[in-house]
């Protein structure tokens, strides 16, 4: 055998053929760690999550809608308590403590109205609390909540005067923003993401 012959195991190898030693990994296969185990992600495995094994991050529109939901619902709970307690005290002061049936009916009306407002605020708190882990039903519920809140603020705008009018305008703006932020495509992707 001569030097440079293709079948000579000790000769120079022609270009384009792999040499002796460890076989080369095919292109596109990730490098493996020690002892043949694949490299593990420090974040764990998240099927259907963001790339590189990291969980999907909550979009900014959902974060903003969540903050607005917290603000509006806590304000509603405070207003509901004030309506129930303040209305009852006001009726009793006007009545003069005579315990008439009309005063009792009006007091009951204020308490029922305050309880309804508080219940509506608690609904908003539940939606805000479930934005992190809830499904598409939470998103739809948030849009319905924002729509009903907008309708209520529009009703207040028509009847309010002075500072009540400016409060109704702020309420309309915040509730419309809740609807807009929860209706965006990235919010839809967040609430429809797979959960394992």
MDTraj code that builds the backbone (N, CA, C; nanometers):
import mdtraj as md
import numpy as np

residues = "UNK UNK UNK UNK UNK UNK UNK UNK UNK UNK UNK UNK UNK UNK UNK UNK UNK UNK UNK UNK UNK UNK UNK UNK UNK UNK UNK UNK UNK UNK UNK UNK UNK UNK UNK UNK UNK UNK UNK UNK UNK UNK UNK UNK UNK UNK UNK UNK UNK UNK UNK UNK UNK UNK UNK UNK UNK UNK UNK UNK UNK UNK UNK UNK UNK UNK UNK UNK UNK UNK UNK UNK UNK UNK UNK UNK UNK UNK UNK UNK UNK UNK UNK UNK UNK UNK UNK UNK UNK UNK UNK UNK UNK UNK UNK UNK UNK UNK UNK UNK UNK UNK UNK UNK UNK UNK UNK UNK UNK UNK UNK UNK UNK UNK UNK UNK UNK UNK UNK UNK UNK UNK UNK UNK UNK UNK UNK UNK UNK UNK UNK UNK UNK UNK UNK UNK UNK UNK UNK UNK UNK UNK UNK UNK UNK UNK UNK UNK UNK UNK UNK UNK UNK UNK UNK UNK UNK UNK UNK UNK UNK UNK UNK UNK UNK UNK UNK UNK UNK UNK UNK UNK UNK UNK UNK UNK UNK UNK UNK UNK UNK UNK UNK UNK UNK UNK UNK UNK UNK UNK UNK UNK UNK UNK UNK UNK".split()
xyz = np.array([
    [0.0838, -0.1175, 0.0000],
    [0.0000, 0.0000, 0.0000],
    [0.0871, 0.1221, 0.0000],
    [0.0459, 0.2145, -0.0708],
    [0.1235, 0.3374, -0.0788],
    [0.0592, 0.4445, 0.0084],
    [0.1402, 0.5462, 0.0325],
    [0.0936, 0.6581, 0.1142],
    [-0.0152, 0.7332, 0.0380],
    [-0.1328, 0.7588, 0.1028],
    [-0.2402, 0.8320, 0.0383],
    [-0.3419, 0.7426, -0.0273],
    [-0.3235, 0.6092, -0.0189],
    [-0.4204, 0.5191, -0.0771],
    [-0.5479, 0.5220, 0.0073],
    [-0.6674, 0.5198, -0.0522],
    [-0.7906, 0.5339, 0.0241],
    [-0.8168, 0.4195, 0.1199],
    [-0.7670, 0.3000, 0.0959],
    [-0.7927, 0.1879, 0.1853],
    [-0.6844, 0.1705, 0.2909],
    [-0.5834, 0.2514, 0.2892],
    [-0.4743, 0.2418, 0.3851],
    [-0.5199, 0.3039, 0.5177],
    [-0.5336, 0.2258, 0.6282],
    [-0.5791, 0.2835, 0.7553],
    [-0.4774, 0.3754, 0.8184],
    [-0.3505, 0.3691, 0.7789],
    [-0.2477, 0.4535, 0.8381],
    [-0.2125, 0.5725, 0.7506],
    [-0.2683, 0.5782, 0.6365],
    [-0.2351, 0.6842, 0.5433],
    [-0.3200, 0.8082, 0.5657],
    [-0.2909, 0.9067, 0.4873],
    [-0.3633, 1.0324, 0.4964],
    [-0.5023, 1.0129, 0.4382],
    [-0.6041, 1.0616, 0.5084],
    [-0.7420, 1.0456, 0.4626],
    [-0.7735, 1.1529, 0.3588],
    [-0.8498, 1.1159, 0.2574],
    [-0.8918, 1.2166, 0.1603],
    [-0.9869, 1.3182, 0.2254],
    [-0.9919, 1.4355, 0.1709],
    [-1.0779, 1.5411, 0.2237],
    [-1.2244, 1.5020, 0.2092],
    [-1.3092, 1.5433, 0.3075],
    [-1.4517, 1.5178, 0.2990],
    [-1.4940, 1.3952, 0.3772],
    [-1.4000, 1.3101, 0.4178],
    [-1.4359, 1.1930, 0.4960],
    [-1.3986, 1.2183, 0.6422],
    [-1.4811, 1.1675, 0.7365],
    [-1.4477, 1.1885, 0.8762],
    [-1.3257, 1.1078, 0.9151],
    [-1.2487, 1.1621, 1.0088],
    [-1.1290, 1.0935, 1.0555],
    [-1.1636, 0.9964, 1.1664],
    [-1.0607, 0.9359, 1.2220],
    [-1.0810, 0.8435, 1.3317],
    [-1.1044, 0.9204, 1.4606],
    [-1.1564, 0.8569, 1.5602],
    [-1.1822, 0.9199, 1.6888],
    [-1.3307, 0.9114, 1.7206],
    [-1.3781, 1.0030, 1.7996],
    [-1.5185, 1.0030, 1.8388],
    [-1.6057, 1.0441, 1.7216],
    [-1.7200, 0.9782, 1.7049],
    [-1.8074, 1.0183, 1.5940],
    [-1.8679, 1.1567, 1.6214],
    [-1.8825, 1.2296, 1.5178],
    [-1.9376, 1.3639, 1.5301],
    [-2.0898, 1.3567, 1.5377],
    [-2.1480, 1.4433, 1.6214],
    [-2.2939, 1.4485, 1.6323],
    [-2.3505, 1.5150, 1.5081],
    [-2.4646, 1.4678, 1.4599],
    [-2.5253, 1.5327, 1.3433],
    [-2.5662, 1.6763, 1.3780],
    [-2.5714, 1.7588, 1.2771],
    [-2.6080, 1.8982, 1.2973],
    [-2.7512, 1.9088, 1.3489],
    [-2.7788, 2.0035, 1.4402],
    [-2.9130, 2.0259, 1.4919],
    [-2.9435, 1.9483, 1.6183],
    [-2.8536, 1.8565, 1.6596],
    [-2.8754, 1.7819, 1.7829],
    [-2.8061, 1.8568, 1.8954],
    [-2.8771, 1.8851, 2.0058],
    [-2.8136, 1.9625, 2.1125],
    [-2.7034, 1.8821, 2.1813],
    [-2.6026, 1.9533, 2.2282],
    [-2.4918, 1.8915, 2.2994],
    [-2.5420, 1.8339, 2.4308],
    [-2.5004, 1.7138, 2.4639],
    [-2.5470, 1.6503, 2.5858],
    [-2.4499, 1.6775, 2.6993],
    [-2.5057, 1.6720, 2.8215],
    [-2.4253, 1.6961, 2.9398],
    [-2.3466, 1.5727, 2.9790],
    [-2.2974, 1.5733, 3.1006],
    [-2.2147, 1.4646, 3.1508],
    [-2.2950, 1.3355, 3.1605],
    [-2.2283, 1.2246, 3.1382],
    [-2.2838, 1.0912, 3.1511],
    [-2.4037, 1.0660, 3.0589],
    [-2.4157, 1.1395, 2.9543],
    [-2.5178, 1.1122, 2.8557],
    [-2.6561, 1.1663, 2.8863],
    [-2.6714, 1.2438, 2.9949],
    [-2.8019, 1.3013, 3.0256],
    [-2.8162, 1.4359, 2.9560],
    [-2.9365, 1.4662, 2.9038],
    [-2.9533, 1.5972, 2.8414],
    [-2.9505, 1.7068, 2.9462],
    [-2.9096, 1.8237, 2.9046],
    [-2.9018, 1.9367, 2.9963],
    [-3.0424, 1.9750, 3.0414],
    [-3.0622, 1.9895, 3.1712],
    [-3.1936, 2.0232, 3.2267],
    [-3.2071, 2.1740, 3.2384],
    [-3.3284, 2.2208, 3.2187],
    [-3.3570, 2.3627, 3.2342],
    [-3.3664, 2.3971, 3.3827],
    [-3.3121, 2.5102, 3.4253],
    [-3.3232, 2.5463, 3.5674],
    [-3.4654, 2.5830, 3.6067],
    [-3.5545, 2.6031, 3.5096],
    [-3.6923, 2.6427, 3.5385],
    [-3.7887, 2.5252, 3.5370],
    [-3.7400, 2.4065, 3.5084],
    [-3.8291, 2.2909, 3.4997],
    [-3.8954, 2.2839, 3.3636],
    [-3.9764, 2.1842, 3.3455],
    [-4.0433, 2.1648, 3.2169],
    [-4.1825, 2.2261, 3.2224],
    [-4.2130, 2.3079, 3.1262],
    [-4.3454, 2.3692, 3.1149],
    [-4.4004, 2.3383, 2.9776],
    [-4.4742, 2.2281, 2.9619],
    [-4.5291, 2.1975, 2.8308],
    [-4.6246, 2.3070, 2.7848],
    [-4.6088, 2.3497, 2.6653],
    [-4.6966, 2.4511, 2.6098],
    [-4.6642, 2.5903, 2.6589],
    [-4.5567, 2.6057, 2.7342],
    [-4.5203, 2.7359, 2.7876],
    [-4.4381, 2.8142, 2.6879],
    [-4.3699, 2.9117, 2.7400],
    [-4.2855, 2.9965, 2.6569],
    [-4.1625, 2.9166, 2.6134],
    [-4.0855, 2.9688, 2.5180],
    [-3.9670, 2.8971, 2.4725],
    [-3.8646, 2.8794, 2.5837],
    [-3.7766, 2.7860, 2.5644],
    [-3.6667, 2.7554, 2.6553],
    [-3.7153, 2.7043, 2.7898],
    [-3.8359, 2.6474, 2.7964],
    [-3.8853, 2.5862, 2.9184],
    [-3.9343, 2.6845, 3.0228],
    [-3.9425, 2.8122, 2.9914],
    [-3.9888, 2.9105, 3.0892],
    [-4.1396, 2.9288, 3.0755],
    [-4.2100, 2.9572, 3.1858],
    [-4.3539, 2.9781, 3.1763],
    [-4.3850, 3.1078, 3.1022],
    [-4.5030, 3.1120, 3.0433],
    [-4.5482, 3.2301, 2.9713],
    [-4.5725, 3.3430, 3.0708],
    [-4.5253, 3.4627, 3.0393],
    [-4.5426, 3.5773, 3.1285],
    [-4.6768, 3.6447, 3.1009],
    [-4.7391, 3.6966, 3.2074],
    [-4.8670, 3.7657, 3.1930],
    [-4.8457, 3.8934, 3.1113],
    [-4.9236, 3.9127, 3.0047],
    [-4.9068, 4.0324, 2.9219],
    [-4.9394, 4.1593, 2.9999],
    [-4.8841, 4.2694, 2.9535],
    [-4.9055, 4.3978, 3.0193],
    [-5.0510, 4.4412, 3.0189],
    [-5.1246, 4.4067, 2.9139],
    [-5.2655, 4.4458, 2.9086],
    [-5.3459, 4.3751, 3.0174],
    [-5.3123, 4.2480, 3.0447],
    [-5.3830, 4.1745, 3.1498],
    [-5.3445, 4.2291, 3.2869],
    [-5.2162, 4.2631, 3.3040],
    [-5.1728, 4.3219, 3.4313],
    [-5.2458, 4.4531, 3.4580],
    [-5.2576, 4.5360, 3.3547],
    [-5.3258, 4.6643, 3.3697],
    [-5.4732, 4.6446, 3.3997],
    [-5.5378, 4.5537, 3.3273],
    [-5.6791, 4.5256, 3.3532],
    [-5.6983, 4.4723, 3.4944],
    [-5.6046, 4.3918, 3.5406],
    [-5.6133, 4.3366, 3.6763],
    [-5.6050, 4.4473, 3.7812],
    [-5.5128, 4.5414, 3.7629],
    [-5.5005, 4.6538, 3.8571],
    [-5.6275, 4.7381, 3.8560],
    [-5.6809, 4.7651, 3.7373],
    [-5.8045, 4.8434, 3.7276],
    [-5.9214, 4.7697, 3.7922],
    [-5.9252, 4.6372, 3.7762],
    [-6.0307, 4.5588, 3.8417],
    [-6.0196, 4.5692, 3.9931],
    [-5.8968, 4.5603, 4.0453],
    [-5.8789, 4.5745, 4.1900],
    [-5.9261, 4.7110, 4.2379],
    [-5.8872, 4.8158, 4.1669],
    [-5.9245, 4.9521, 4.2078],
    [-6.0754, 4.9699, 4.2063],
    [-6.1385, 4.9336, 4.0950],
    [-6.2828, 4.9561, 4.0822],
    [-6.3633, 4.8708, 4.1798],
    [-6.3226, 4.7455, 4.1989],
    [-6.4012, 4.6592, 4.2862],
    [-6.3856, 4.6974, 4.4331],
    [-6.2672, 4.7380, 4.4750],
    [-6.2502, 4.7815, 4.6148],
    [-6.3258, 4.9118, 4.6389],
    [-6.3236, 5.0022, 4.5413],
    [-6.4035, 5.1248, 4.5552],
    [-6.5521, 5.0922, 4.5630],
    [-6.5964, 4.9941, 4.4866],
    [-6.7380, 4.9557, 4.4923],
    [-6.7750, 4.8978, 4.6276],
    [-6.6872, 4.8167, 4.6847],
    [-6.7155, 4.7609, 4.8173],
    [-6.7258, 4.8718, 4.9208],
    [-6.6352, 4.9692, 4.9132],
    [-6.6399, 5.0824, 5.0073],
    [-6.7680, 5.1619, 4.9886],
    [-6.8041, 5.1907, 4.8633],
    [-6.9270, 5.2663, 4.8362],
    [-7.0497, 5.1879, 4.8813],
    [-7.0512, 5.0570, 4.8597],
    [-7.1643, 4.9757, 4.9033],
    [-7.1836, 4.9787, 5.0540],
    [-7.0735, 4.9709, 5.1279],
    [-7.0827, 4.9787, 5.2746],
    [-7.1310, 5.1173, 5.3171],
    [-7.0802, 5.2217, 5.2508],
    [-7.1232, 5.3573, 5.2841],
    [-7.2712, 5.3784, 5.2522],
    [-7.3196, 5.3239, 5.1424],
    [-7.4611, 5.3372, 5.1078],
    [-7.5484, 5.2667, 5.2113],
    [-7.5102, 5.1456, 5.2498],
    [-7.5913, 5.0699, 5.3458],
    [-7.5917, 5.1370, 5.4827],
    [-7.4746, 5.1714, 5.5325],
    [-7.4653, 5.2300, 5.6678],
    [-7.5118, 5.3751, 5.6670],
    [-7.4612, 5.4520, 5.5713],
    [-7.4971, 5.5944, 5.5667],
    [-7.6447, 5.6161, 5.5387],
    [-7.7021, 5.5384, 5.4493],
    [-7.8445, 5.5517, 5.4200],
    [-7.9302, 5.5165, 5.5401],
    [-7.8920, 5.4136, 5.6129],
    [-7.9674, 5.3734, 5.7322],
    [-7.9612, 5.4812, 5.8392],
    [-7.8414, 5.5366, 5.8596],
    [-7.8264, 5.6421, 5.9609],
    [-7.9039, 5.7662, 5.9194],
    [-7.8987, 5.8013, 5.7919],
    [-7.9699, 5.9189, 5.7430],
    [-8.1207, 5.9035, 5.7593],
    [-8.1730, 5.7884, 5.7266],
    [-8.3179, 5.7649, 5.7403],
    [-8.3584, 5.7729, 5.8874],
    [-8.2778, 5.7162, 5.9749],
    [-8.3110, 5.7210, 6.1181],
    [-8.3024, 5.8623, 6.1736],
    [-8.2095, 5.9442, 6.1220],
    [-8.2002, 6.0833, 6.1674],
    [-8.3190, 6.1656, 6.1184],
    [-8.3602, 6.1437, 5.9942],
    [-8.4741, 6.2172, 5.9393],
    [-8.6029, 6.1745, 6.0090],
    [-8.6154, 6.0468, 6.0375],
    [-8.7351, 5.9932, 6.1014],
    [-8.7427, 6.0370, 6.2476],
    [-8.6304, 6.0676, 6.3046],
    [-8.6298, 6.1121, 6.4434],
    [-8.6441, 5.9984, 6.5426],
    [-8.6175, 5.8776, 6.5022],
    [-8.6240, 5.7638, 6.5929],
    [-8.7656, 5.7182, 6.6222],
    [-8.8615, 5.7495, 6.5366],
    [-9.0017, 5.7147, 6.5613],
    [-9.0331, 5.5703, 6.5227],
    [-8.9419, 5.4986, 6.4592],
    [-8.9613, 5.3591, 6.4177],
    [-9.0878, 5.3390, 6.3331],
    [-9.1075, 5.4231, 6.2352],
    [-9.2231, 5.4073, 6.1467],
    [-9.1940, 5.2994, 6.0426],
    [-9.3012, 5.2457, 5.9864],
    [-9.2848, 5.1397, 5.8878],
    [-9.2236, 5.1936, 5.7582],
    [-9.2522, 5.3188, 5.7235],
    [-9.1935, 5.3787, 5.6030],
    [-9.0423, 5.3936, 5.6195],
    [-8.9990, 5.4350, 5.7371],
    [-8.8557, 5.4493, 5.7630],
    [-8.7867, 5.3138, 5.7596],
    [-8.8536, 5.2119, 5.8123],
    [-8.7964, 5.0777, 5.8088],
    [-8.7842, 5.0269, 5.6655],
    [-8.8812, 5.0573, 5.5831],
    [-8.8771, 5.0143, 5.4430],
    [-8.7642, 5.0834, 5.3680],
    [-8.7478, 5.2130, 5.3917],
    [-8.6408, 5.2875, 5.3242],
    [-8.5046, 5.2404, 5.3750],
    [-8.4941, 5.2127, 5.5042],
    [-8.3694, 5.1604, 5.5591],
    [-8.3358, 5.0254, 5.4956],
    [-8.4357, 4.9402, 5.4820],
    [-8.4154, 4.8109, 5.4165],
    [-8.3733, 4.8273, 5.2719],
    [-8.4298, 4.9295, 5.2057],
    [-8.3932, 4.9565, 5.0666],
    [-8.2463, 4.9977, 5.0565],
    [-8.2013, 5.0852, 5.1457],
    [-8.0605, 5.1262, 5.1449],
    [-7.9682, 5.0082, 5.1745],
    [-8.0057, 4.9243, 5.2686],
    [-7.9227, 4.8084, 5.3017],
    [-7.9166, 4.7111, 5.1843],
    [-8.0299, 4.6887, 5.1176],
    [-8.0319, 4.5988, 5.0015],
    [-7.9483, 4.6558, 4.8868],
    [-7.9598, 4.7872, 4.8638],
    [-7.8811, 4.8505, 4.7583],
    [-7.7323, 4.8425, 4.7903],
    [-7.6970, 4.8680, 4.9157],
    [-7.5563, 4.8576, 4.9565],
    [-7.5034, 4.7160, 4.9425],
    [-7.5857, 4.6173, 4.9789],
    [-7.5437, 4.4766, 4.9651],
    [-7.5249, 4.4389, 4.8188],
    [-7.6089, 4.4902, 4.7297],
    [-7.5948, 4.4639, 4.5866],
    [-7.4647, 4.5233, 4.5327],
    [-7.4334, 4.6443, 4.5755],
    [-7.3096, 4.7088, 4.5311],
    [-7.1879, 4.6329, 4.5846],
    [-7.1950, 4.5893, 4.7109],
    [-7.0847, 4.5116, 4.7685],
    [-7.0681, 4.3797, 4.6946],
    [-7.1779, 4.3120, 4.6626],
    [-7.1703, 4.1855, 4.5896],
    [-7.1079, 4.2052, 4.4512],
    [-7.1426, 4.3154, 4.3861],
    [-7.0848, 4.3456, 4.2555],
    [-6.9345, 4.3700, 4.2697],
    [-6.8943, 4.4388, 4.3778],
    [-6.7519, 4.4618, 4.4035],
    [-6.6772, 4.3330, 4.4339],
    [-6.7410, 4.2422, 4.5065],
    [-6.6774, 4.1130, 4.5364],
    [-6.6579, 4.0332, 4.4077],
    [-6.7521, 4.0417, 4.3160],
    [-6.7376, 3.9767, 4.1855],
    [-6.6115, 4.0292, 4.1154],
    [-6.5898, 4.1599, 4.1192],
    [-6.4690, 4.2174, 4.0590],
    [-6.3420, 4.1704, 4.1276],
    [-6.3462, 4.1558, 4.2597],
    [-6.2291, 4.1064, 4.3334],
    [-6.1963, 3.9633, 4.2907],
    [-6.2984, 3.8802, 4.2753],
    [-6.2768, 3.7414, 4.2331],
    [-6.2155, 3.7370, 4.0934],
    [-6.2646, 3.8193, 4.0037],
    [-6.2095, 3.8233, 3.8676],
    [-6.0635, 3.8660, 3.8721],
    [-6.0337, 3.9716, 3.9483],
    [-5.8959, 4.0210, 3.9567],
    [-5.8032, 3.9161, 4.0172],
    [-5.8525, 3.8451, 4.1180],
    [-5.7694, 3.7436, 4.1829],
    [-5.7447, 3.6240, 4.0925],
    [-5.8371, 3.5933, 4.0025],
    [-5.8246, 3.4763, 3.9157],
    [-5.7578, 3.5073, 3.7814],
    [-5.7170, 3.6312, 3.7574],
    [-5.6528, 3.6644, 3.6296],
    [-5.5223, 3.5879, 3.6082],
    [-5.4536, 3.5516, 3.7138],
    [-5.3267, 3.4822, 3.6994],
    [-5.3407, 3.3377, 3.6573],
    [-5.4448, 3.2690, 3.7021],
    [-5.4566, 3.1258, 3.6755],
    [-5.5872, 3.0874, 3.6079],
    [-5.6765, 3.1811, 3.5882],
    [-5.8070, 3.1489, 3.5330],
    [-5.8041, 3.1249, 3.3837],
    [-5.9100, 3.0648, 3.3358],
    [-5.9238, 3.0360, 3.1934],
    [-5.9980, 3.1465, 3.1203],
    [-6.0476, 3.1140, 3.0034],
    [-6.1150, 3.2119, 2.9192],
    [-6.2455, 3.2606, 2.9823],
    [-6.3074, 3.1807, 3.0685],
    [-6.4298, 3.2239, 3.1366],
    [-6.4053, 3.3448, 3.2262],
    [-6.2879, 3.3527, 3.2870],
    [-6.2532, 3.4687, 3.3698],
    [-6.2405, 3.5927, 3.2815],
    [-6.1832, 3.5757, 3.1648],
    [-6.1704, 3.6886, 3.0717],
    [-6.3075, 3.7393, 3.0286],
    [-6.3952, 3.6468, 2.9913],
    [-6.5304, 3.6843, 2.9493],
    [-6.6053, 3.7500, 3.0660],
    [-6.5896, 3.6939, 3.1852],
    [-6.6540, 3.7505, 3.3030],
    [-6.6036, 3.8922, 3.3301],
    [-6.4742, 3.9150, 3.3082],
    [-6.4187, 4.0492, 3.3250],
    [-6.4743, 4.1482, 3.2245],
    [-6.4945, 4.1029, 3.1010],
    [-6.5527, 4.1905, 2.9980],
    [-6.6980, 4.2235, 3.0327],
    [-6.7735, 4.1234, 3.0794],
    [-6.9125, 4.1480, 3.1207],
    [-6.9155, 4.2429, 3.2408],
    [-6.8255, 4.2205, 3.3360],
    [-6.8172, 4.3083, 3.4535],
    [-6.7897, 4.4525, 3.4114],
    [-6.6925, 4.4707, 3.3202],
    [-6.6625, 4.6057, 3.2714],
    [-6.7795, 4.6683, 3.1984],
    [-6.8560, 4.5876, 3.1241],
    [-6.9724, 4.6400, 3.0518],
    [-7.0822, 4.6845, 3.1480],
    [-7.1097, 4.6009, 3.2498],
    [-7.2113, 4.6395, 3.3492],
    [-7.1667, 4.7600, 3.4307],
    [-7.0378, 4.7671, 3.4580],
    [-6.9846, 4.8823, 3.5301],
    [-6.9977, 5.0097, 3.4472],
    [-6.9726, 4.9978, 3.3176],
    [-6.9894, 5.1134, 3.2282],
    [-7.1348, 5.1590, 3.2257],
    [-7.2274, 5.0634, 3.2179],
    [-7.3697, 5.0993, 3.2174],
    [-7.4100, 5.1669, 3.3484],
    [-7.3618, 5.1160, 3.4600],
    [-7.3922, 5.1784, 3.5889],
    [-7.3353, 5.3187, 3.6007],
    [-7.2131, 5.3372, 3.5513],
    [-7.1527, 5.4711, 3.5563],
    [-7.2239, 5.5680, 3.4625],
    [-7.2722, 5.5188, 3.3480],
    [-7.3490, 5.6053, 3.2576],
    [-7.4802, 5.6480, 3.3225],
    [-7.5427, 5.5573, 3.3972],
    [-7.6654, 5.5914, 3.4697],
    [-7.6365, 5.6978, 3.5750],
    [-7.5255, 5.6797, 3.6475],
    [-7.4871, 5.7790, 3.7482],
    [-7.4519, 5.9123, 3.6857],
    [-7.3943, 5.9104, 3.5670],
    [-7.3578, 6.0343, 3.4990],
    [-7.4814, 6.1175, 3.4682],
    [-7.5906, 6.0497, 3.4320],
    [-7.7135, 6.1216, 3.3990],
    [-7.7822, 6.1811, 3.5201],
    [-7.7608, 6.1228, 3.6380],
    [-7.8306, 6.1713, 3.7581],
    [-7.7414, 6.2498, 3.8521],
    [-7.6094, 6.2394, 3.8383],
    [-7.5178, 6.3025, 3.9342],
    [-7.4933, 6.4485, 3.8987],
    [-7.4541, 6.5236, 4.0014],
    [-7.4174, 6.6640, 3.9832],
    [-7.2850, 6.6893, 4.0536],
    [-7.2086, 6.7837, 4.0054],
    [-7.0853, 6.8243, 4.0719],
    [-6.9793, 6.7158, 4.0708],
    [-6.9298, 6.6828, 4.1909],
    [-6.8216, 6.5852, 4.2014],
    [-6.8686, 6.4442, 4.1649],
    [-6.9971, 6.4173, 4.1810],
    [-7.0512, 6.2880, 4.1413],
    [-7.0394, 6.2665, 3.9920],
    [-7.0533, 6.3741, 3.9161],
    [-7.0414, 6.3659, 3.7702],
    [-6.8975, 6.3331, 3.7297],
    [-6.8012, 6.3973, 3.7945],
    [-6.6612, 6.3689, 3.7600],
    [-6.6235, 6.2272, 3.8021],
    [-6.6779, 6.1778, 3.9140],
    [-6.6540, 6.0400, 3.9547],
    [-6.7120, 5.9411, 3.8552],
    [-6.8298, 5.9735, 3.8012],
    [-6.8914, 5.8860, 3.7012],
    [-6.8088, 5.8836, 3.5730],
    [-6.7507, 5.9968, 3.5350],
    [-6.6675, 6.0018, 3.4143],
    [-6.5415, 5.9181, 3.4328],
    [-6.4795, 5.9276, 3.5517],
    [-6.3609, 5.8463, 3.5803],
    [-6.3981, 5.6973, 3.5794],
    [-6.5125, 5.6645, 3.6378],
    [-6.5592, 5.5257, 3.6375],
    [-6.5827, 5.4729, 3.4977],
    [-6.6395, 5.5552, 3.4101],
    [-6.6616, 5.5145, 3.2709],
    [-6.5283, 5.4888, 3.2021],
    [-6.4329, 5.5792, 3.2226],
    [-6.3020, 5.5640, 3.1576],
    [-6.2324, 5.4354, 3.2038],
    [-6.2331, 5.4088, 3.3336],
    [-6.1648, 5.2897, 3.3857],
    [-6.2345, 5.1613, 3.3423],
    [-6.3683, 5.1618, 3.3423],
    [-6.4392, 5.0398, 3.3028],
    [-6.4241, 5.0122, 3.1533],
    [-6.4180, 5.1153, 3.0709],
    [-6.3942, 5.0951, 2.9274],
    [-6.2527, 5.0413, 2.9058],
    [-6.1565, 5.0899, 2.9840],
    [-6.0202, 5.0378, 2.9725],
    [-6.0132, 4.8901, 3.0119],
    [-6.0904, 4.8497, 3.1117],
    [-6.0952, 4.7078, 3.1491],
    [-6.1436, 4.6244, 3.0307],
    [-6.2503, 4.6708, 2.9654],
    [-6.3045, 4.5990, 2.8499],
    [-6.2009, 4.5914, 2.7376],
    [-6.1352, 4.7033, 2.7086],
    [-6.0391, 4.7087, 2.5981],
    [-5.9204, 4.6166, 2.6261],
    [-5.8641, 4.6238, 2.7473],
    [-5.7456, 4.5443, 2.7777],
    [-5.7756, 4.3947, 2.7811],
    [-5.8929, 4.3557, 2.8277],
    [-5.9271, 4.2139, 2.8300],
    [-5.9702, 4.1620, 2.6929],
    [-6.0001, 4.2520, 2.5994],
    [-6.0421, 4.2112, 2.4650],
    [-5.9258, 4.1992, 2.3677],
    [-5.8057, 4.2395, 2.4084],
    [-5.6907, 4.2342, 2.3188],
    [-5.6500, 4.0893, 2.2905],
    [-5.5775, 4.0713, 2.1801],
    [-5.5369, 3.9372, 2.1369],
    [-5.4398, 3.8726, 2.2352],
    [-5.3473, 3.9511, 2.2919],
    [-5.2521, 3.8906, 2.3855],
    [-5.3218, 3.8469, 2.5145],
    [-5.4290, 3.9179, 2.5537],
    [-5.5069, 3.8734, 2.6699],
    [-5.5792, 3.7428, 2.6375],
    [-5.6318, 3.7317, 2.5152],
    [-5.6967, 3.6071, 2.4744],
    [-5.5993, 3.4908, 2.4751],
    [-5.4758, 3.5147, 2.4286],
    [-5.3746, 3.4093, 2.4296],
    [-5.3377, 3.3702, 2.5721],
    [-5.3339, 3.4679, 2.6632],
    [-5.2992, 3.4391, 2.8033],
    [-5.4047, 3.3509, 2.8692],
    [-5.5306, 3.3852, 2.8497],
    [-5.6373, 3.3105, 2.9166],
    [-5.6663, 3.1763, 2.8494],
    [-5.6246, 3.1595, 2.7232],
    [-5.6474, 3.0328, 2.6531],
    [-5.5232, 2.9442, 2.6527],
    [-5.4184, 2.9825, 2.7240],
    [-5.2963, 2.9029, 2.7252],
    [-5.3213, 2.7674, 2.7912],
    [-5.2462, 2.6650, 2.7500],
    [-5.2650, 2.5330, 2.8140],
    [-5.2110, 2.5324, 2.9558],
    [-5.2798, 2.4610, 3.0439],
    [-5.2377, 2.4487, 3.1842],
    [-5.2227, 2.3015, 3.2153],
    [-5.1111, 2.2674, 3.2792],
    [-5.0851, 2.1276, 3.3128],
    [-5.0628, 2.1152, 3.4608],
])
top = md.Topology()
chain = top.add_chain()
for i, resn in enumerate(residues, 1):
    res = top.add_residue(resn, chain, resSeq=i)
    for name in ("N", "CA", "C"):
        top.add_atom(name, md.element.get_by_symbol(name[0]), res)
traj = md.Trajectory(xyz[None], top)
